[in-house]
Amino acid sequence: MSGPARPALTLRAAVEAAARLLDEAGVPSARHDATALAASVLGVDRLELALPPALPDDFAARYAVVVDRRRRREPLQHIVGRTTFRYLTLEVRPGVFVPRPETEMVAQVAVDEAVRLVRAGHQPLVVDLCCGAGGIALAVDTEVPSSRVVAVDASPEAVALTSANHAAHPVDGPALRVELADVRDPDLLADLDAQVDVLVSNPPYIPPDAVPVDPEVRDHDPDLALYGGGADGLDVPRAVLQAAARLLRPGGLLVMEHAEVQAESARAAAAATGAFTAIGTAPDLTGRARMLVARRVGDSQP
């Protein structure tokens, strides 16, 4: 007569069953999500099915609840309450845009420029407009701790979350400044006019007729962080360009995310300001043209 199933087999069976259920619901990366949900229920950062922790008595019931939430296409990040962005683990909350891996390359360009300036003996001033959960701002703040970083968003929820994520990732350097403000305000950060070394932004840019297909985005990310305004979705990005033209010092760097189909329009909008040179498009992690990079007209030193 065989004894009870070992915990490793029980947990593996639960994860496999959850993965099948999520796959049938059309969830991308079903097995990954099933494993991540099990790890969250067990209170561990990473789960090895070959060497599982002991299962609490209420595991099956609690796991069923979170799997059902994911089956109904609630974002995994909302369920587990966190996500990774570069070297950071960030808290995420409903009502605030969930940071995406694609945006890590936008942060990389800003980090690289800040590092270059530090090596040149300069203390960089970096502004992150439309900061959301604070991923870009905190990446610069933690990876280049001598930087002065300012994060701005029009959403009180986003500002609160950026502040919370900053508190969870303290650095020995200048304090990160978080502001509640609209990028379309002509007086935005007026105290920093012509002083900013790097202005980086992942603004809303989706056109009104391009409603996202994925329920995780369509039904859970806030409209304020998705739709950029205007027929082409570029009203807010144009406001970012205007703010950058005013805030960047001569030679300062602009880095702004956009949709792949907006690459040409974004370059044209930057050129139309008359404030930028070396206007180009750079790829995201997947190689798609998703990032406007330009220099403020003027001497590029330091």
Contacts in CASP RR format, 6 or more apart in sequence:
PFRMAT RR
TARGET T0000
AUTHOR 0000-0000-0000
METHOD contacts of the structure
MODEL  1
MSGPARPALTLRAAVEAAARLLDEAGVPSARHDATALAASVLGVDRLELA
LPPALPDDFAARYAVVVDRRRRREPLQHIVGRTTFRYLTLEVRPGVFVPR
PETEMVAQVAVDEAVRLVRAGHQPLVVDLCCGAGGIALAVDTEVPSSRVV
AVDASPEAVALTSANHAAHPVDGPALRVELADVRDPDLLADLDAQVDVLV
SNPPYIPPDAVPVDPEVRDHDPDLALYGGGADGLDVPRAVLQAAARLLRP
GGLLVMEHAEVQAESARAAAAATGAFTAIGTAPDLTGRARMLVARRVGDS
QP
5 13 0 8 1.000
7 52 0 8 1.000
7 54 0 8 1.000
7 55 0 8 1.000
8 49 0 8 1.000
8 50 0 8 1.000
8 51 0 8 1.000
8 52 0 8 1.000
10 55 0 8 1.000
11 38 0 8 1.000
11 49 0 8 1.000
11 52 0 8 1.000
11 55 0 8 1.000
12 49 0 8 1.000
12 52 0 8 1.000
14 38 0 8 1.000
14 59 0 8 1.000
14 60 0 8 1.000
14 63 0 8 1.000
15 31 0 8 1.000
15 34 0 8 1.000
15 35 0 8 1.000
15 38 0 8 1.000
15 49 0 8 1.000
16 34 0 8 1.000
18 34 0 8 1.000
18 37 0 8 1.000
18 38 0 8 1.000
18 63 0 8 1.000
18 67 0 8 1.000
19 30 0 8 1.000
19 31 0 8 1.000
19 33 0 8 1.000
19 34 0 8 1.000
19 35 0 8 1.000
20 30 0 8 1.000
21 67 0 8 1.000
21 71 0 8 1.000
22 30 0 8 1.000
22 33 0 8 1.000
22 34 0 8 1.000
22 67 0 8 1.000
22 70 0 8 1.000
22 71 0 8 1.000
23 30 0 8 1.000
23 31 0 8 1.000
25 71 0 8 1.000
25 72 0 8 1.000
25 73 0 8 1.000
27 33 0 8 1.000
27 70 0 8 1.000
27 71 0 8 1.000
27 73 0 8 1.000
33 70 0 8 1.000
33 76 0 8 1.000
34 67 0 8 1.000
35 47 0 8 1.000
35 49 0 8 1.000
36 47 0 8 1.000
36 76 0 8 1.000
36 80 0 8 1.000
37 63 0 8 1.000
37 66 0 8 1.000
37 67 0 8 1.000
37 70 0 8 1.000
37 76 0 8 1.000
37 79 0 8 1.000
37 80 0 8 1.000
38 47 0 8 1.000
38 63 0 8 1.000
39 45 0 8 1.000
39 46 0 8 1.000
39 47 0 8 1.000
40 66 0 8 1.000
40 79 0 8 1.000
40 80 0 8 1.000
41 59 0 8 1.000
41 62 0 8 1.000
41 63 0 8 1.000
41 66 0 8 1.000
42 52 0 8 1.000
42 53 0 8 1.000
42 55 0 8 1.000
42 56 0 8 1.000
42 59 0 8 1.000
44 53 0 8 1.000
66 79 0 8 1.000
69 79 0 8 1.000
70 76 0 8 1.000
70 79 0 8 1.000
73 214 0 8 1.000
73 215 0 8 1.000
73 216 0 8 1.000
73 219 0 8 1.000
74 216 0 8 1.000
74 220 0 8 1.000
75 92 0 8 1.000
75 98 0 8 1.000
75 216 0 8 1.000
75 220 0 8 1.000
76 216 0 8 1.000
77 83 0 8 1.000
77 92 0 8 1.000
77 98 0 8 1.000
78 92 0 8 1.000
78 93 0 8 1.000
78 94 0 8 1.000
78 98 0 8 1.000
78 220 0 8 1.000
81 91 0 8 1.000
81 92 0 8 1.000
81 93 0 8 1.000
82 89 0 8 1.000
82 90 0 8 1.000
82 91 0 8 1.000
82 92 0 8 1.000
83 89 0 8 1.000
83 90 0 8 1.000
83 92 0 8 1.000
83 98 0 8 1.000
83 99 0 8 1.000
84 90 0 8 1.000
85 99 0 8 1.000
85 101 0 8 1.000
85 103 0 8 1.000
85 104 0 8 1.000
85 107 0 8 1.000
85 133 0 8 1.000
85 135 0 8 1.000
85 138 0 8 1.000
85 139 0 8 1.000
86 104 0 8 1.000
86 107 0 8 1.000
86 108 0 8 1.000
86 135 0 8 1.000
86 139 0 8 1.000
86 143 0 8 1.000
87 139 0 8 1.000
87 142 0 8 1.000
87 143 0 8 1.000
88 135 0 8 1.000
88 138 0 8 1.000
88 139 0 8 1.000
88 142 0 8 1.000
88 165 0 8 1.000
88 169 0 8 1.000
90 99 0 8 1.000
90 133 0 8 1.000
90 134 0 8 1.000
90 135 0 8 1.000
90 138 0 8 1.000
90 165 0 8 1.000
91 133 0 8 1.000
91 161 0 8 1.000
91 164 0 8 1.000
91 165 0 8 1.000
91 168 0 8 1.000
92 98 0 8 1.000
92 99 0 8 1.000
92 133 0 8 1.000
92 161 0 8 1.000
93 133 0 8 1.000
93 157 0 8 1.000
93 161 0 8 1.000
94 220 0 8 1.000
95 155 0 8 1.000
95 157 0 8 1.000
95 220 0 8 1.000
95 221 0 8 1.000
95 222 0 8 1.000
96 132 0 8 1.000
96 133 0 8 1.000
96 155 0 8 1.000
96 157 0 8 1.000
96 158 0 8 1.000
96 161 0 8 1.000
96 222 0 8 1.000
96 225 0 8 1.000
97 132 0 8 1.000
97 133 0 8 1.000
97 158 0 8 1.000
97 221 0 8 1.000
97 222 0 8 1.000
97 225 0 8 1.000
97 226 0 8 1.000
98 133 0 8 1.000
98 220 0 8 1.000
98 221 0 8 1.000
99 132 0 8 1.000
99 133 0 8 1.000
99 134 0 8 1.000
99 135 0 8 1.000
101 285 0 8 1.000
102 257 0 8 1.000
102 284 0 8 1.000
102 285 0 8 1.000
102 286 0 8 1.000
102 288 0 8 1.000
102 290 0 8 1.000
103 135 0 8 1.000
103 136 0 8 1.000
103 202 0 8 1.000
103 257 0 8 1.000
103 284 0 8 1.000
104 139 0 8 1.000
104 285 0 8 1.000
105 282 0 8 1.000
105 283 0 8 1.000
105 284 0 8 1.000
105 285 0 8 1.000
105 290 0 8 1.000
105 291 0 8 1.000
106 136 0 8 1.000
106 200 0 8 1.000
106 202 0 8 1.000
106 255 0 8 1.000
106 256 0 8 1.000
106 257 0 8 1.000
106 284 0 8 1.000
106 291 0 8 1.000
107 135 0 8 1.000
107 136 0 8 1.000
107 139 0 8 1.000
107 140 0 8 1.000
107 200 0 8 1.000
109 200 0 8 1.000
109 253 0 8 1.000
109 255 0 8 1.000
109 282 0 8 1.000
109 291 0 8 1.000
109 293 0 8 1.000
110 126 0 8 1.000
110 128 0 8 1.000
110 136 0 8 1.000
110 139 0 8 1.000
110 140 0 8 1.000
110 198 0 8 1.000
110 200 0 8 1.000
110 253 0 8 1.000
110 255 0 8 1.000
111 139 0 8 1.000
111 140 0 8 1.000
111 143 0 8 1.000
111 144 0 8 1.000
113 124 0 8 1.000
113 197 0 8 1.000
113 198 0 8 1.000
113 253 0 8 1.000
113 255 0 8 1.000
114 124 0 8 1.000
114 126 0 8 1.000
114 140 0 8 1.000
114 143 0 8 1.000
114 144 0 8 1.000
114 147 0 8 1.000
114 197 0 8 1.000
114 198 0 8 1.000
115 143 0 8 1.000
115 144 0 8 1.000
117 123 0 8 1.000
117 124 0 8 1.000
117 197 0 8 1.000
117 302 0 8 1.000
118 124 0 8 1.000
118 144 0 8 1.000
118 146 0 8 1.000
118 147 0 8 1.000
120 302 0 8 1.000
121 302 0 8 1.000
122 197 0 8 1.000
122 302 0 8 1.000
123 146 0 8 1.000
123 147 0 8 1.000
123 148 0 8 1.000
123 174 0 8 1.000
124 144 0 8 1.000
124 146 0 8 1.000
124 147 0 8 1.000
124 148 0 8 1.000
124 197 0 8 1.000
124 198 0 8 1.000
125 147 0 8 1.000
125 148 0 8 1.000
125 150 0 8 1.000
125 192 0 8 1.000
125 195 0 8 1.000
125 196 0 8 1.000
125 197 0 8 1.000
125 198 0 8 1.000
126 137 0 8 1.000
126 140 0 8 1.000
126 144 0 8 1.000
126 147 0 8 1.000
126 148 0 8 1.000
126 149 0 8 1.000
126 150 0 8 1.000
126 196 0 8 1.000
126 197 0 8 1.000
126 198 0 8 1.000
126 199 0 8 1.000
126 200 0 8 1.000
127 149 0 8 1.000
127 150 0 8 1.000
127 151 0 8 1.000
127 152 0 8 1.000
127 189 0 8 1.000
127 192 0 8 1.000
127 196 0 8 1.000
127 198 0 8 1.000
127 199 0 8 1.000
127 200 0 8 1.000
127 247 0 8 1.000
128 134 0 8 1.000
128 135 0 8 1.000
128 136 0 8 1.000
128 137 0 8 1.000
128 140 0 8 1.000
128 149 0 8 1.000
128 150 0 8 1.000
128 151 0 8 1.000
128 152 0 8 1.000
128 200 0 8 1.000
128 201 0 8 1.000
129 152 0 8 1.000
129 183 0 8 1.000
129 199 0 8 1.000
129 200 0 8 1.000
129 201 0 8 1.000
129 203 0 8 1.000
129 240 0 8 1.000
129 243 0 8 1.000
130 152 0 8 1.000
130 153 0 8 1.000
130 154 0 8 1.000
130 183 0 8 1.000
130 201 0 8 1.000
130 202 0 8 1.000
130 203 0 8 1.000
130 204 0 8 1.000
130 225 0 8 1.000
130 236 0 8 1.000
130 240 0 8 1.000
131 137 0 8 1.000
131 151 0 8 1.000
131 152 0 8 1.000
131 153 0 8 1.000
131 158 0 8 1.000
131 159 0 8 1.000
131 162 0 8 1.000
131 178 0 8 1.000
132 153 0 8 1.000
132 155 0 8 1.000
132 158 0 8 1.000
132 161 0 8 1.000
132 162 0 8 1.000
132 225 0 8 1.000
133 158 0 8 1.000
133 161 0 8 1.000
133 162 0 8 1.000
133 165 0 8 1.000
134 151 0 8 1.000
134 158 0 8 1.000
134 161 0 8 1.000
134 162 0 8 1.000
134 165 0 8 1.000
134 166 0 8 1.000
135 162 0 8 1.000
135 165 0 8 1.000
136 200 0 8 1.000
136 202 0 8 1.000
137 149 0 8 1.000
137 150 0 8 1.000
137 151 0 8 1.000
137 162 0 8 1.000
137 166 0 8 1.000
137 176 0 8 1.000
137 178 0 8 1.000
138 162 0 8 1.000
138 165 0 8 1.000
138 166 0 8 1.000
138 169 0 8 1.000
138 176 0 8 1.000
140 147 0 8 1.000
140 149 0 8 1.000
140 198 0 8 1.000
140 200 0 8 1.000
141 147 0 8 1.000
141 149 0 8 1.000
141 166 0 8 1.000
141 169 0 8 1.000
141 171 0 8 1.000
141 176 0 8 1.000
142 169 0 8 1.000
142 171 0 8 1.000
145 171 0 8 1.000
145 172 0 8 1.000
145 173 0 8 1.000
146 173 0 8 1.000
146 174 0 8 1.000
147 174 0 8 1.000
148 174 0 8 1.000
148 177 0 8 1.000
149 174 0 8 1.000
149 176 0 8 1.000
149 177 0 8 1.000
150 176 0 8 1.000
150 177 0 8 1.000
150 178 0 8 1.000
150 179 0 8 1.000
150 189 0 8 1.000
150 192 0 8 1.000
151 159 0 8 1.000
151 162 0 8 1.000
151 166 0 8 1.000
151 176 0 8 1.000
151 177 0 8 1.000
151 178 0 8 1.000
151 179 0 8 1.000
152 178 0 8 1.000
152 179 0 8 1.000
152 180 0 8 1.000
152 181 0 8 1.000
152 183 0 8 1.000
152 188 0 8 1.000
152 189 0 8 1.000
153 159 0 8 1.000
153 162 0 8 1.000
153 179 0 8 1.000
153 180 0 8 1.000
153 181 0 8 1.000
154 180 0 8 1.000
154 181 0 8 1.000
154 182 0 8 1.000
154 183 0 8 1.000
154 224 0 8 1.000
155 222 0 8 1.000
155 224 0 8 1.000
155 225 0 8 1.000
156 180 0 8 1.000
157 222 0 8 1.000
158 225 0 8 1.000
159 178 0 8 1.000
159 179 0 8 1.000
159 180 0 8 1.000
162 178 0 8 1.000
163 178 0 8 1.000
166 176 0 8 1.000
166 178 0 8 1.000
179 189 0 8 1.000
181 188 0 8 1.000
181 189 0 8 1.000
182 188 0 8 1.000
183 201 0 8 1.000
183 203 0 8 1.000
183 236 0 8 1.000
183 239 0 8 1.000
183 240 0 8 1.000
183 243 0 8 1.000
184 236 0 8 1.000
184 239 0 8 1.000
186 242 0 8 1.000
188 243 0 8 1.000
188 247 0 8 1.000
189 243 0 8 1.000
189 247 0 8 1.000
192 247 0 8 1.000
193 246 0 8 1.000
193 247 0 8 1.000
194 246 0 8 1.000
194 247 0 8 1.000
194 248 0 8 1.000
194 249 0 8 1.000
194 250 0 8 1.000
195 247 0 8 1.000
195 249 0 8 1.000
196 244 0 8 1.000
196 247 0 8 1.000
196 248 0 8 1.000
196 249 0 8 1.000
196 252 0 8 1.000
197 248 0 8 1.000
197 249 0 8 1.000
197 252 0 8 1.000
197 253 0 8 1.000
198 252 0 8 1.000
198 253 0 8 1.000
198 255 0 8 1.000
199 240 0 8 1.000
199 243 0 8 1.000
199 244 0 8 1.000
199 247 0 8 1.000
199 248 0 8 1.000
199 252 0 8 1.000
199 253 0 8 1.000
199 254 0 8 1.000
199 255 0 8 1.000
200 254 0 8 1.000
200 255 0 8 1.000
200 256 0 8 1.000
201 237 0 8 1.000
201 240 0 8 1.000
201 244 0 8 1.000
201 255 0 8 1.000
201 256 0 8 1.000
201 257 0 8 1.000
202 256 0 8 1.000
202 257 0 8 1.000
203 228 0 8 1.000
203 236 0 8 1.000
203 237 0 8 1.000
203 239 0 8 1.000
203 240 0 8 1.000
203 256 0 8 1.000
203 257 0 8 1.000
204 224 0 8 1.000
204 225 0 8 1.000
204 226 0 8 1.000
204 227 0 8 1.000
204 228 0 8 1.000
204 229 0 8 1.000
204 233 0 8 1.000
204 236 0 8 1.000
205 228 0 8 1.000
205 233 0 8 1.000
205 234 0 8 1.000
205 236 0 8 1.000
205 237 0 8 1.000
205 257 0 8 1.000
205 258 0 8 1.000
205 259 0 8 1.000
205 262 0 8 1.000
206 212 0 8 1.000
206 226 0 8 1.000
206 227 0 8 1.000
206 228 0 8 1.000
206 233 0 8 1.000
206 259 0 8 1.000
207 227 0 8 1.000
207 228 0 8 1.000
207 229 0 8 1.000
207 230 0 8 1.000
207 231 0 8 1.000
207 232 0 8 1.000
207 233 0 8 1.000
208 227 0 8 1.000
208 229 0 8 1.000
208 230 0 8 1.000
208 231 0 8 1.000
208 233 0 8 1.000
211 218 0 8 1.000
212 218 0 8 1.000
212 221 0 8 1.000
212 226 0 8 1.000
217 226 0 8 1.000
227 233 0 8 1.000
228 234 0 8 1.000
228 235 0 8 1.000
228 236 0 8 1.000
228 237 0 8 1.000
229 235 0 8 1.000
229 236 0 8 1.000
232 262 0 8 1.000
232 265 0 8 1.000
233 262 0 8 1.000
234 258 0 8 1.000
234 262 0 8 1.000
234 265 0 8 1.000
234 266 0 8 1.000
234 269 0 8 1.000
237 256 0 8 1.000
237 258 0 8 1.000
237 262 0 8 1.000
237 266 0 8 1.000
237 269 0 8 1.000
238 269 0 8 1.000
240 256 0 8 1.000
241 254 0 8 1.000
241 256 0 8 1.000
241 269 0 8 1.000
241 270 0 8 1.000
241 273 0 8 1.000
241 275 0 8 1.000
241 276 0 8 1.000
242 273 0 8 1.000
244 254 0 8 1.000
244 256 0 8 1.000
244 275 0 8 1.000
244 276 0 8 1.000
244 296 0 8 1.000
245 273 0 8 1.000
245 274 0 8 1.000
245 275 0 8 1.000
245 276 0 8 1.000
245 296 0 8 1.000
248 254 0 8 1.000
248 296 0 8 1.000
249 296 0 8 1.000
250 296 0 8 1.000
250 297 0 8 1.000
250 298 0 8 1.000
250 299 0 8 1.000
250 300 0 8 1.000
251 295 0 8 1.000
251 296 0 8 1.000
251 297 0 8 1.000
251 298 0 8 1.000
251 299 0 8 1.000
251 300 0 8 1.000
251 301 0 8 1.000
252 295 0 8 1.000
252 296 0 8 1.000
252 300 0 8 1.000
253 293 0 8 1.000
253 294 0 8 1.000
253 295 0 8 1.000
253 296 0 8 1.000
254 270 0 8 1.000
254 276 0 8 1.000
254 292 0 8 1.000
254 293 0 8 1.000
254 294 0 8 1.000
254 295 0 8 1.000
254 296 0 8 1.000
255 291 0 8 1.000
255 292 0 8 1.000
255 293 0 8 1.000
256 266 0 8 1.000
256 291 0 8 1.000
256 292 0 8 1.000
257 284 0 8 1.000
257 290 0 8 1.000
257 291 0 8 1.000
257 292 0 8 1.000
258 266 0 8 1.000
258 290 0 8 1.000
258 291 0 8 1.000
258 292 0 8 1.000
259 290 0 8 1.000
260 288 0 8 1.000
260 289 0 8 1.000
260 290 0 8 1.000
263 281 0 8 1.000
263 289 0 8 1.000
263 290 0 8 1.000
263 292 0 8 1.000
266 281 0 8 1.000
266 292 0 8 1.000
267 279 0 8 1.000
267 280 0 8 1.000
267 281 0 8 1.000
267 292 0 8 1.000
270 276 0 8 1.000
270 279 0 8 1.000
270 292 0 8 1.000
270 294 0 8 1.000
271 279 0 8 1.000
274 297 0 8 1.000
275 296 0 8 1.000
275 297 0 8 1.000
276 294 0 8 1.000
276 295 0 8 1.000
276 296 0 8 1.000
276 297 0 8 1.000
277 294 0 8 1.000
277 295 0 8 1.000
277 296 0 8 1.000
277 297 0 8 1.000
277 298 0 8 1.000
278 293 0 8 1.000
278 294 0 8 1.000
278 295 0 8 1.000
279 292 0 8 1.000
279 293 0 8 1.000
279 294 0 8 1.000
280 292 0 8 1.000
280 293 0 8 1.000
280 294 0 8 1.000
281 289 0 8 1.000
281 291 0 8 1.000
281 292 0 8 1.000
281 293 0 8 1.000
282 289 0 8 1.000
282 290 0 8 1.000
282 291 0 8 1.000
282 293 0 8 1.000
283 289 0 8 1.000
283 290 0 8 1.000
283 291 0 8 1.000
284 290 0 8 1.000
284 291 0 8 1.000
END
